[in-house]
């Protein structure tokens, strides 16, 4: 059976992607990705999935935090984003970063990911249930899903991530949510 295609409605063209990059550059100046990731307890040597990686700002910060023994898989439906992540990772010498173009299935082994990041992407998913099922599948039993989406209200985030019965809220720190497998 072929994987089900999940369409994200975010910017897929060059102009839209670079406008998004500009907005994220301003955001990252005031709240650096490494400081956000410090709140989720990334460990050296961890395997991280940055689902909906966009410009890669969290991908690169995670790669540096987990070190060369770790692995970051940056997944995005936008081919422009995937090409950028590959190019910047090579330029920065981050050999622990792999970029995958996908609308849902990551191609990762089950129970192989310590931390999945889902930042500012949940509101773009046309079938979030399928994506959450994939994230649940790839997370280790002790793995966590770190989520933030400034486009959604608190109640929408909780309902969206717990209604499927696959995740439960562990903690909330400002706009950052940490979920465990249920």
N, C-alpha and C positions, 0 to 999 in steps of 0.2 A: 504494500500500500504506500502510495506517495505521501510525503509529509504535507500536512495542511498548510496552505499559505496564509499567513497573518499579515495584513497590510497596516503599516504605520502611516499616518496622515501627515507626518512632519515634512520639513523641506527636503526635497530630493534633487533640486537643481543647484547649480553652483552659486547663484546669487543668494538664494534662501539660506544655503549652508554658510556662506561667508557672513551674512547678516547675523545668523545665529552665533557664529564664532565671535563676532564683535561684542554682542550682548554678553556672552559667557566670559569674555576676557575682562569686561568691566566687573562682572560678578566675582570672578576669581581674584581680582585685585583686592576686593574688600573681604572676601572670605575664601582664602586659598584652599584648594581641594585637599591638600595634605592635612590641614587642620580639621577638616570635616571627617576625613578618614581616620584621624587619631581617635575619634569618639566611638569607633566600631571595633577596635581591638585587632587590627590586622597584625598577623605574626609573620616573622621572617620565614620564608619557605612555603607560605600558604599558596593555594590555588584560588584565584579570584576570577569571577565572570563579571564583566562590566557590560550588562545587557542594555542596549540602546546607548552605546558609548558616545555617539555624537562626535564632538570635536576631540575627544580623547583626554580631556583634562584630568578626569578621575583615573583613567587607564594609566597615564604616565606617573601620576602621584602614587598610585597603588604599586606599580612596578618598582619604584624606588624604595617604597616602604617595606616590601616583602623581600627585596634583594634578588640576586641572580639565581638563587636556589628555588625561588618561587616561580609562579607562572600566572600571567594575566591573559585572559581571552577577552578581547574586545569584540562585541557582536553588535552589528547594526544593519538595518535594512537598506540604508543609504550607501550606495557604492562610493560616493564622494567622501563620506566619513571614513569608510574602511580604507580607501587609498591614502587618506591623510594620516590615519593612525599608523599604517605601515611605513609611510615615508618619515614621519617624525620619530617613530621608534628606532628606525635604522639610523637616523641622524644623531639621536641621543645615545646610540649604542645600547639600547634596551633589548637585549636578546631574549628576555623573558616575556615579551609581548607577542601575541599572535592575534591577528585581526580576521574576523569571519563575517562575510556578508550573509545575512539570514533574516527572514521574516518571523521565524519562530524556532525551529529545531537548531540546536547549536552544534550537533555532532559530537558533543562531549560524552564520555562514559557516564553512566549512572553513578550517583554517590561519589563524585570526584571533585567537587567544588567546596571549599571551606566558606567562602563568602561570595554572595551574588549581590551586585550593585544594580539598582533600578532607580536611577536618578533622572527626574524630569522627562520620563518616557511613558509612564503608565497611562496618562491621559490621551496619548496618541494611539494606543492599541485598539484596533477594531474588535479583537477577540481576546481580551485580557485573560480569560480562563485558560486558553490554550498555552499562553506564555507562562502563566503561573504554574501550570502542570509541568512544563519543561523545566522551569526553575526548581520546582520541587524534586523532579526526577534527578537533576544533576547535583543537587546539594547533598553533602554528606549528612548522615543522621544528626550530627552535632553542628552542622553548618547553619549559617544565618543569612537572611535576606535583609539588606539594608536598603531602605526606600525613602525617597523624598520626591515630592511633586508639588511645586508651589502653585500649580493650576487647580489643585483640588482642596476641598475642605477636609478637616480632620475626620469627620464622620464618613465621608466618601472613601478616604484612604482605608480606614478600618473595615468598612463594609466590603470594599473592593478586594482586599487581601485576605480577609478571614472568612468570607461567605462560602468559599469553595471547600472549606474545612481542611485545607492543606497547610495553613499557616496560622500561628497564634502570635499575638503581640508580646514581645519581651519587654521592650522599653521604648520610651519616646524622649528625645532630647531636642528641644526646640522644634524644628521642622523635620527632624531625622527620626525615622522609625526603624526599629530592629525587630524582625520577625524570625521565629524559629519554626522548624517543621512541626506540624501538629501530629 
